[in-house]
Amino acid sequence: MATLSEVRDKVQKYIPVMSRPIVLSRARPFVWTSVYADVPATDLTLAEWEDREFERIRHKLNAMRREMWFASQEDDEPDDPGSTPEPIREHKEIRPLQLMTTVATPVFDTRNMKSAVLLGVAGTDVPIREITKLTRAYKLGVNAYSFAITNNGHVLFHPNLRPLFQDLLKPGYRNVDLTEVELV
């Protein structure tokens, strides 16, 4: 096979054969992905993450210096409200981070079970907050909390899961193990 398109053609020949047992068993397995953030370009290398963190700290320090300078100018000048300029502050509308997971299931032709044809895969994104709404905190009791993990042991939601550090996504937020958020 010389090109990637040849690989795709070869794989397409095996899909009907490989899907036949699942169609004949009439099982509809659901596959859940690990948690991910619903924002573009979330994959940051450690160096990019540190660069953004340092840039944010530098920006905060500059803003503090400007505010201190304006405050010192206020002390020197009379109490005329029009004489002191207001510090320029950036008002960015920050969209809250939304963690998601995806569920997928096979779709097959149920009219003709002899041919056992897989039609495709259906999937949808599920916000983690919708899953947490289904947990009934009032039924858990005092000092109890709900959490969910994937079949790989990665945390979907947990009270100690903190994927953000100073408004930046942590590089390994997708693969947080239960032992990292639980006290042993």
N, C-alpha and C positions, 0 to 999 in steps of 0.2 A: 504494500500500500504506500503510495507516494504522497498522497495529499490527505488533508483532513476530511474532505468531502467523500473520499473512498471509505474512510472509517465509518462515516455516518451511513453510507449505503449498506455496508456489511452489517452494521448493528440493526438496521431496519428489517433485515431478513430474519433476525433471531427474536424480535419482539413478539410475534404471534406464538412462537414455540414456548418462549419463557413465560408468557402470560397465561397460557392455557390452564395450568393447574389452579391458579387463583380464580379464574373465571368459572371453572367446573366446580370448585368448592363453594361458590357463591358467597365467599367471605368478603367482607368489605373492610379491610384494615385501614385505620386512620393513622397517618404519619404526622407527627408534630415536630416542628423544627425547634432549635434553641432560640432563646430570646435575642432580639435585635432592636435597634433604635430606628424609628421611622423618620429619619432625617437623611438627606443626601450626603454622600462622602463621609461616612462615619468611620471608614477604615483608616486609622492613623497609625503610622509607625511610631515607635517610642520617641524617636528624634523629633518628628513633627509635633507630637503631643507636648514634648518638653519645650520646643520652640514657641508654640502657642501659649503655653503656660508662662514662659518668661516674658513674652510680648504683653500678655495681660497684666502681669505684675508691673512691668515698666509703665504701661498706660495708667495704672492706678496710682503709681508714685508721682507721675507727672501731673495727674489731676489733683492729688493732694498738695503738691507744691504750688500749683496755680491757686487753689483755694486758700492756702496759707498766705500767699502773696497778696491776694485780694483782701484777706482779713487784716493784714498788716497795713494796707493802704487805708482801710476803713478807720483804723485807730489814729492815723495821722491827719485825716481830713475831718471837716466839720460834719455834723449830722444832717446834711442835705441829702434827701433820698435820691435826687437825680444826679448827684456827683459821682457815685460809685457804680461802676459797671457790675452787672451780675456775672458770676462765673458761668462759663459756657459748659453745659452738661449735655451729654449725649443721652437721648431718650430713645432707645431702641426697643421696639416691641419684640420681646423674646417669646417665641412660641414654646410652650412647655414640652419637655421631652416626653415622647410617648413610646413605651416599650411594646413590642409586638411579638407574636409568634404566628407561624403559618401552619395550617392543617390541610392535608391533601389526602385524597382517596381515589382509587381507580374507578373508572366508569366503563362498564362493559355491556354488550348487547345481550339482553335477557330473553329476547324473542326466539333466538335460535341457539340453543345450548349445545348442539352438535358441533357447530363450527368454533365456539368459544372464542369470540372476537373481543379483544380489548379496544375500546373506542378512544380512550385517552385518560387523562388525569384531571380531576377537578380540585381546586384549592382556593383558599381564602385566607386573608390576614385577620388575625384576632387580636385586638388590643388586650394587653395584660390587665388593665383596669376593669375590663368587662368580666374577666375571669374572677378577679377579686371581689366584684360585686356579688357573685354567686355564693361566696363563702359567707356563712352566717356567724358573724363575730359574737352575737349575743348568745349563741348556743355553745360556744367554746368554753366559756367560763372565765374566771379571774386569772390573770397572768398567762393566758393562752393566746396563741396566734396561729394563723393558717399560713401555709407555704406550699409551693408545688415545685417538683423537680421533674426533669425529663428522664427518659429511659437510660440516658448516659450519665445520670447523676448531676447534671448541671441545673442550677437554680433558675426557675421561671419567675417566681416572685417570692420574696421573703422580706420581713421588716428590716433586716440588716443588709439587704442588697442595696448598695449605693453605687450606681454606675457612673455618677458624675463626680468630678473634682473641680471645683471652681468653674462651673458651667462648661466643662470639657468632658467628653466621654473618655473613660479610662480605656486603655488599649485592650485589656483582657476581660471586658465586662460581659462578653457572651459566654465565656467558659468558666463561670464561677462555680466552684464545687461547694457542696453542702457543708463540708467541714470548714470552709473558709468563713462562712457566715454564722455558724453555730458555735456556741461555747461548749467546749468538751469538758 
